[in-house]
Amino acid sequence: MKKTDNRNINIALLGAGTVGGGVYRLIKENREEFKDRTGAVINVKKVLVRDMSKDRTGFDKAVLTDDFNEIISDKDIEIVVELMGGLHPALEYVTESLKAGKQVVTANKDLIAEHGELIGNLAEQMGSDLLFEAAVAGAIPIIRPLKQSMAGNNISEIMGIVNGTTNYILTKMSETGMSYSDALAKATELGYAEADPTADVEGYDAGRKVAIMATIAFHSRVVFNQVYTEGITKITADDIRYAKEFGYVIKLVGVAKQTENGIEAKVHPMLIPEDHPLAGVRDSYNAVFVHGDAMEDITFMGRGAGMMPTASAVMGDVIDVCRDLVYDSCGRVGCNCYKKMPVKRIEDSESKFFLRIIAEDRPGVLANIASVLGNNDVSIAQVVQKSRKSGTAELVIITDTVLEKNINDALAVFKGMSVVKDIPGVIRVY
């Protein structure tokens, strides 16, 4: 398709927060570079804010507005960049923008994970671009590679450390021996953790990202409430120490697998072998590991959040949309969700397990525990007695690959056994 002449492309930012400030700064500082890369001059014509009286350092006051109608009714604004976060009013603003024939870029993982089908179908109907690279893993390019660079593959598995807060906490616990509460306090002090860290530490943030990646990789819609989520709040220094002794590190991992019986989509702590590419990802860094039939294994790593890393991903999308506008080719790459695969319940998935069991220290107890596991089709790969005190012994067991339902049945039996005093650790193993 013939390229149009150099022209101006006006955009509107919805939100003037941390990421909005980064995007505004990139456009201002790199205007000439972006012109050469896109064939267009990119202008920020409007920036939507909630409170016009608030100081917006770094923004030209002339572009600020608290009236969305000024954006939606302006035919000169061709791209709307949604950086507000949350579901409302972001959903309404994005749908209205698409209906008005505008192109949309968003960094909103909540919106894509829960309403991706609605707004994706609308974008397709309108022949518009809907790009959201920044919704997953910050500066790391993963959405575009899954949609385009890896399109020749059948992707069977994605594993990712896609939450910097929890990775920082687990790194500190592993490397310094900090408790969970102390590591969380340090993460909060450094600004890695929010005042309310629930979405991060309980796995909800990562779960939304898994839903997005699974949808794209497997060409079948996965929404957030179908993703099993389990956080890191129960991980202890003992878990981390014993994992090291077995040659593992503990990470909060998002997993999406395509199986014969459906899609597995889950987020949970996991023991990962020390030689796995994800094992060495430290502090607030993110990484995504992808397996495809033709390319085999690829790992992406980088900053998963923050002002400029996220702004980098947003601007990559903005530049892509500008190129599409210049060449009059918007709407080329949509969801392509042509399959309708079921999403498996967590009980129907398989994994190895790491178990810590506190039991009475007397003859026959280990045999009884092994018998319960065996009766529920759980095979033991390794077992070590770690400590003995006050008439109890601590057993650390690593199982072979088992059905989740079977391990849950065995744990239910243990809870009814007088010789089993506590089960302080149940963690999946890669």
C-alpha positions as CSV (number, residue, x, y, z in Angstrom):
1,M,0.0,0.0,0.0
2,K,1.3,3.4,-0.9
3,K,2.8,5.5,1.9
4,T,1.1,8.8,2.5
5,D,3.1,12.1,2.6
6,N,4.6,13.2,5.9
7,R,1.9,14.6,8.1
8,N,1.0,15.4,11.7
9,I,-0.6,12.7,13.9
10,N,-2.3,14.0,17.0
11,I,-2.7,11.8,20.0
12,A,-4.4,12.1,23.4
13,L,-3.2,10.6,26.6
14,L,-5.8,9.5,29.2
15,G,-3.9,9.9,32.4
16,A,-1.0,12.1,33.5
17,G,0.5,9.8,36.1
18,T,3.9,8.1,36.2
19,V,3.6,6.3,32.8
20,G,1.8,9.2,31.2
21,G,4.6,11.5,32.2
22,G,7.2,9.0,30.7
23,V,5.3,8.9,27.4
24,Y,4.9,12.6,27.2
25,R,8.6,13.0,27.9
26,L,9.7,10.5,25.2
27,I,7.5,12.2,22.5
28,K,8.9,15.6,23.5
29,E,12.6,14.6,23.5
30,N,12.5,12.3,20.4
31,R,10.1,14.1,18.1
32,E,12.6,14.3,15.2
33,E,13.7,10.7,15.6
34,F,10.1,9.5,15.7
35,K,9.4,11.5,12.6
36,D,12.1,9.7,10.7
37,R,10.9,6.3,12.0
38,T,7.2,6.8,11.2
39,G,7.0,9.4,8.5
40,A,4.9,11.6,10.7
41,V,5.2,14.3,13.4
42,I,3.7,13.0,16.6
43,N,1.9,15.6,18.7
44,V,0.3,15.3,22.1
45,K,-2.8,17.4,21.6
46,K,-4.7,16.6,24.8
47,V,-4.0,14.9,28.2
48,L,-7.0,13.9,30.3
49,V,-6.7,14.5,34.0
50,R,-9.1,14.1,36.9
51,D,-8.1,17.3,38.7
52,M,-7.1,20.4,36.8
53,S,-5.9,22.2,39.9
54,K,-3.2,19.6,40.6
55,D,0.3,20.5,39.6
56,R,1.4,18.4,36.6
57,T,5.2,18.9,36.4
58,G,6.6,18.2,33.0
59,F,3.3,18.8,31.1
60,D,2.3,21.8,29.1
61,K,-0.7,23.2,30.8
62,A,-2.3,24.0,27.5
63,V,-2.8,20.3,26.7
64,L,-4.5,19.4,30.0
65,T,-8.3,18.8,30.1
66,D,-10.7,17.1,32.5
67,D,-13.4,16.7,29.8
68,F,-13.2,13.5,27.8
69,N,-15.6,14.9,25.2
70,E,-12.9,17.3,24.1
71,I,-11.0,14.3,23.0
72,I,-13.7,12.1,21.6
73,S,-15.2,14.9,19.5
74,D,-11.9,16.1,18.1
75,K,-11.5,14.5,14.7
76,D,-7.9,15.6,14.5
77,I,-7.0,13.3,17.4
78,E,-6.3,9.9,15.7
79,I,-4.8,7.9,18.6
80,V,-6.0,7.6,22.1
81,V,-3.5,6.2,24.7
82,E,-5.2,4.9,27.8
83,L,-2.9,5.0,30.8
84,M,-5.5,5.4,33.6
85,G,-5.6,1.8,34.8
86,G,-8.6,0.0,36.4
87,L,-11.8,-1.0,34.6
88,H,-13.9,2.1,34.9
89,P,-14.0,4.6,33.3
90,A,-11.2,3.1,31.2
91,L,-13.5,0.6,29.5
92,E,-16.0,3.3,28.6
93,Y,-13.3,5.6,27.3
94,V,-11.7,2.9,25.2
95,T,-15.0,1.7,23.7
96,E,-16.1,5.3,22.9
97,S,-12.7,6.0,21.3
98,L,-12.9,2.9,19.0
99,K,-16.5,3.7,18.1
100,A,-15.3,7.2,17.1
101,G,-12.9,5.6,14.6
102,K,-9.8,6.3,16.7
103,Q,-6.8,3.9,17.2
104,V,-6.2,2.8,20.7
105,V,-3.0,2.0,22.7
106,T,-3.4,0.9,26.3
107,A,-1.2,-0.3,29.2
108,N,-4.2,-1.6,31.1
109,K,-3.8,-5.3,32.0
110,D,-7.1,-5.3,33.9
111,L,-9.0,-4.1,30.9
112,I,-7.4,-6.6,28.4
113,A,-7.6,-9.6,30.8
114,E,-11.3,-9.1,31.6
115,H,-12.8,-7.3,28.6
116,G,-10.3,-8.1,25.8
117,E,-12.9,-9.9,23.8
118,L,-15.4,-7.0,23.8
119,I,-12.9,-4.3,22.9
120,G,-11.0,-6.6,20.5
121,N,-14.1,-7.4,18.6
122,L,-15.0,-3.7,18.4
123,A,-11.6,-2.8,17.1
124,E,-11.9,-5.5,14.4
125,Q,-15.3,-4.2,13.4
126,M,-14.0,-0.7,13.1
127,G,-10.8,-1.7,11.3
128,S,-8.8,-0.1,14.1
129,D,-5.6,-0.9,15.9
130,L,-5.8,-2.0,19.5
131,L,-2.3,-2.4,20.9
132,F,-1.3,-3.3,24.5
133,E,2.3,-4.3,24.7
134,A,2.8,-2.5,28.0
135,A,0.0,-4.5,29.7
136,V,2.4,-7.4,30.2
137,A,6.0,-7.2,31.6
138,G,6.7,-3.6,31.1
139,A,9.6,-2.9,28.7
140,I,9.9,-6.6,27.7
141,P,8.5,-7.2,24.2
142,I,6.3,-10.3,24.4
143,I,2.8,-9.4,23.0
144,R,4.1,-8.4,19.5
145,P,6.5,-11.4,19.3
146,L,3.7,-13.8,20.3
147,K,1.4,-12.3,17.6
148,Q,3.9,-11.8,14.8
149,S,7.5,-13.1,15.2
150,M,6.4,-16.5,16.6
151,A,3.3,-16.8,14.3
152,G,5.0,-19.8,12.5
153,N,5.0,-21.8,15.7
154,N,2.6,-23.9,17.7
155,I,3.4,-22.6,21.2
156,S,2.9,-25.2,23.9
157,E,4.1,-23.4,27.0
158,I,4.8,-20.0,28.5
159,M,6.3,-19.5,31.9
160,G,7.0,-16.1,33.3
161,I,8.1,-14.1,36.2
162,V,5.8,-11.1,35.5
163,N,5.6,-9.3,38.8
164,G,8.6,-7.4,40.0
165,T,7.3,-6.8,43.5
166,T,7.1,-10.5,44.4
167,N,10.4,-11.3,42.6
168,Y,12.1,-8.6,44.6
169,I,10.7,-10.0,47.9
170,L,11.7,-13.6,47.1
171,T,15.1,-12.5,46.0
172,K,15.7,-10.8,49.3
173,M,14.4,-13.8,51.2
174,S,16.7,-16.1,49.3
175,E,19.9,-14.0,49.3
176,T,19.7,-12.4,52.7
177,G,17.6,-14.7,54.8
178,M,14.9,-12.0,55.3
179,S,11.5,-13.1,56.5
180,Y,8.5,-12.4,54.2
181,S,7.3,-9.5,56.3
182,D,10.8,-7.8,56.4
183,A,11.3,-8.3,52.6
184,L,7.8,-6.8,51.9
185,A,8.6,-3.8,54.2
186,K,11.8,-3.2,52.2
187,A,10.0,-3.5,48.9
188,T,7.5,-0.9,50.1
189,E,10.3,1.4,51.3
190,L,11.9,1.3,47.9
191,G,8.6,1.9,46.0
192,Y,8.4,-1.6,44.5
193,A,5.3,-2.5,46.6
194,E,2.1,-0.5,46.8
195,A,0.6,0.6,50.1
196,D,-1.9,-2.2,49.6
197,P,0.3,-5.0,48.0
198,T,-2.5,-7.5,47.7
199,A,-2.7,-7.6,43.9
200,D,1.0,-8.4,43.7
201,V,1.6,-10.8,46.6
202,E,-1.6,-12.8,46.1
203,G,-0.8,-13.3,42.4
204,Y,-3.7,-11.3,40.9
205,D,-1.4,-9.0,38.9
206,A,0.5,-11.9,37.4
207,G,-2.8,-13.8,36.8
208,R,-4.1,-11.0,34.5
209,K,-0.9,-11.1,32.5
210,V,-1.1,-14.9,32.2
211,A,-4.6,-14.6,30.8
212,I,-3.4,-12.1,28.2
213,M,-0.4,-14.2,27.1
214,A,-2.4,-17.4,27.0
215,T,-5.1,-15.9,24.8
216,I,-2.6,-14.7,22.3
217,A,-0.3,-17.7,22.3
218,F,-3.0,-20.3,22.0
219,H,-5.5,-18.4,19.9
220,S,-8.3,-19.1,22.4
221,R,-9.9,-16.7,24.8
222,V,-8.7,-16.9,28.5
223,V,-10.1,-14.4,31.0
224,F,-8.7,-13.5,34.4
225,N,-11.2,-15.4,36.5
226,Q,-10.2,-18.7,34.7
227,V,-6.6,-18.3,35.9
228,Y,-5.8,-20.1,39.2
229,T,-3.9,-17.7,41.5
230,E,-1.9,-18.4,44.6
231,G,0.5,-15.9,46.2
232,I,3.7,-15.9,48.2
233,T,2.5,-14.9,51.6
234,K,3.0,-18.4,53.0
235,I,6.5,-18.9,51.7
236,T,9.0,-19.1,54.6
237,A,12.8,-18.9,55.1
238,D,12.7,-22.7,55.7
239,D,11.0,-23.3,52.4
240,I,13.7,-21.3,50.6
241,R,16.6,-23.0,52.5
242,Y,15.3,-26.5,51.9
243,A,14.7,-25.7,48.2
244,K,18.3,-24.6,47.9
245,E,19.5,-27.9,49.4
246,F,17.6,-29.8,46.7
247,G,19.0,-27.5,43.9
248,Y,16.0,-25.2,43.4
249,V,15.0,-21.6,43.9
250,I,11.5,-20.4,44.6
251,K,9.8,-17.9,42.3
252,L,6.3,-16.7,41.8
253,V,5.6,-18.0,38.3
254,G,2.8,-17.6,35.8
255,V,2.3,-20.7,33.7
256,A,0.2,-21.2,30.5
257,K,0.2,-24.6,28.8
258,Q,-1.6,-25.9,25.8
259,T,-2.5,-29.6,26.4
260,E,-4.7,-32.1,24.6
261,N,-7.5,-31.6,27.2
262,G,-7.4,-27.8,27.3
263,I,-5.4,-24.8,28.5
264,E,-3.7,-24.7,31.9
265,A,-3.5,-21.1,33.2
266,K,-2.1,-20.6,36.7
267,V,0.1,-18.4,39.0
268,H,1.7,-19.9,42.0
269,P,5.1,-20.2,43.8
270,M,7.3,-22.8,42.2
271,L,10.6,-24.5,42.9
272,I,12.7,-24.0,39.7
273,P,15.9,-25.8,39.0
274,E,18.9,-23.5,39.5
275,D,20.0,-24.0,35.9
276,H,16.7,-22.9,34.4
277,P,16.7,-19.5,32.6
278,L,14.1,-18.1,35.1
279,A,16.1,-19.1,38.2
280,G,18.6,-16.3,37.9
281,V,16.1,-13.5,37.4
282,R,16.7,-11.2,40.4
283,D,15.1,-8.3,42.2
284,S,12.4,-6.4,40.3
285,Y,13.3,-7.9,36.8
286,N,10.8,-9.8,34.8
287,A,11.4,-12.7,32.4
288,V,9.2,-14.8,30.1
289,F,10.2,-18.2,28.8
290,V,8.4,-19.5,25.7
291,H,8.5,-23.0,24.0
292,G,7.4,-23.5,20.4
293,D,7.6,-26.5,18.1
294,A,9.9,-24.8,15.6
295,M,11.9,-22.2,17.6
296,E,12.2,-24.5,20.7
297,D,13.0,-22.3,23.7
298,I,13.3,-18.5,23.9
299,T,13.6,-16.3,27.0
300,F,12.8,-12.6,27.2
301,M,14.1,-10.6,30.2
302,G,14.1,-6.9,31.3
303,R,12.4,-4.3,33.5
304,G,8.8,-5.3,34.1
305,A,7.5,-2.0,35.5
306,G,8.5,1.6,36.2
307,M,8.0,5.0,34.5
308,M,10.4,4.7,31.5
309,P,10.3,1.0,30.9
310,T,6.6,1.0,30.6
311,A,6.6,4.2,28.6
312,S,9.1,2.4,26.2
313,A,6.5,-0.3,25.5
314,V,3.7,2.2,25.1
315,M,5.7,4.2,22.6
316,G,6.6,1.1,20.6
317,D,2.8,0.6,20.1
318,V,2.3,4.3,19.3
319,I,5.0,4.2,16.7
320,D,3.5,1.0,15.2
321,V,0.1,2.7,15.0
322,C,1.6,5.8,13.4
323,R,3.2,3.6,10.7
324,D,-0.2,2.0,10.1
325,L,-1.8,5.4,9.7
326,V,0.9,6.6,7.4
327,Y,0.5,3.5,5.2
328,D,-3.3,3.4,5.7
329,S,-3.2,-0.1,7.1
330,C,-4.7,-0.1,10.5
331,G,-6.3,-3.2,12.0
332,R,-3.9,-5.6,10.3
333,V,-3.1,-7.7,13.4
334,G,-6.0,-8.5,15.7
335,C,-6.6,-11.2,18.4
336,N,-6.9,-14.1,15.9
337,C,-8.8,-16.1,18.6
338,Y,-10.1,-18.8,16.2
339,K,-10.1,-21.6,18.7
340,K,-12.4,-22.3,21.6
341,M,-10.4,-24.4,24.0
342,P,-11.6,-25.2,27.6
343,V,-9.5,-23.8,30.5
344,K,-8.7,-26.7,32.9
345,R,-9.5,-26.5,36.6
346,I,-6.4,-26.5,38.8
347,E,-7.5,-30.0,40.1
348,D,-7.1,-31.4,36.6
349,S,-3.6,-30.2,36.0
350,E,-0.4,-32.0,36.9
351,S,2.8,-31.0,38.8
352,K,5.5,-32.3,41.0
353,F,5.2,-31.1,44.7
354,F,7.5,-30.1,47.5
355,L,5.9,-31.0,50.9
356,R,7.1,-30.1,54.4
357,I,5.4,-32.3,57.0
358,I,5.8,-32.1,60.8
359,A,5.0,-35.5,62.3
360,E,5.4,-37.5,65.5
361,D,9.0,-38.8,65.8
362,R,8.4,-42.5,66.2
363,P,8.7,-45.8,64.2
364,G,6.2,-46.4,61.5
365,V,5.2,-42.8,60.9
366,L,7.1,-42.3,57.7
367,A,5.7,-45.6,56.4
368,N,2.2,-44.4,57.2
369,I,2.8,-41.1,55.3
370,A,4.2,-42.9,52.4
371,S,1.2,-45.3,52.4
372,V,-1.3,-42.4,52.3
373,L,0.6,-40.9,49.3
374,G,0.8,-44.2,47.5
375,N,-2.9,-44.9,48.1
376,N,-3.7,-41.6,46.3
377,D,-1.4,-42.4,43.4
378,V,1.3,-40.0,44.6
379,S,4.9,-41.3,44.1
380,I,7.8,-40.1,46.2
381,A,10.9,-39.0,44.3
382,Q,12.9,-37.8,47.3
383,V,12.4,-37.7,51.1
384,V,14.7,-36.3,53.7
385,Q,14.3,-35.9,57.5
386,K,15.4,-32.4,58.3
387,S,15.1,-31.9,62.1
388,R,13.9,-33.6,65.3
389,K,12.7,-31.7,68.3
390,S,10.1,-32.1,71.1
391,G,9.0,-35.5,69.9
392,T,8.4,-34.4,66.3
393,A,10.3,-34.7,63.1
394,E,10.2,-32.5,60.0
395,L,10.0,-34.4,56.7
396,V,10.7,-32.8,53.3
397,I,9.3,-34.7,50.4
398,I,9.4,-34.1,46.6
399,T,6.9,-36.1,44.6
400,D,6.9,-37.3,41.0
401,T,4.5,-35.6,38.6
402,V,1.0,-36.1,40.0
403,L,-2.6,-35.0,39.4
404,E,-3.4,-32.0,41.6
405,K,-6.6,-33.7,42.7
406,N,-4.6,-36.7,44.0
407,I,-2.2,-34.6,46.1
408,N,-5.2,-32.7,47.6
409,D,-6.9,-36.0,48.5
410,A,-3.7,-37.1,50.3
411,L,-3.4,-33.8,52.1
412,A,-7.0,-34.1,53.3
413,V,-6.1,-37.5,54.8
414,F,-3.0,-36.1,56.5
415,K,-5.1,-33.5,58.2
416,G,-7.2,-36.2,59.9
417,M,-4.1,-38.2,61.1
418,S,-3.1,-37.6,64.8
419,V,0.6,-38.3,64.0
420,V,0.7,-35.4,61.5
421,K,1.0,-32.2,63.5
422,D,1.3,-29.7,60.7
423,I,1.9,-29.3,56.9
424,P,3.7,-25.8,56.7
425,G,4.8,-26.1,53.1
426,V,3.1,-27.3,49.9
427,I,4.8,-25.8,46.8
428,R,4.7,-27.0,43.2
429,V,8.0,-28.0,41.5
430,Y,8.9,-27.4,37.8
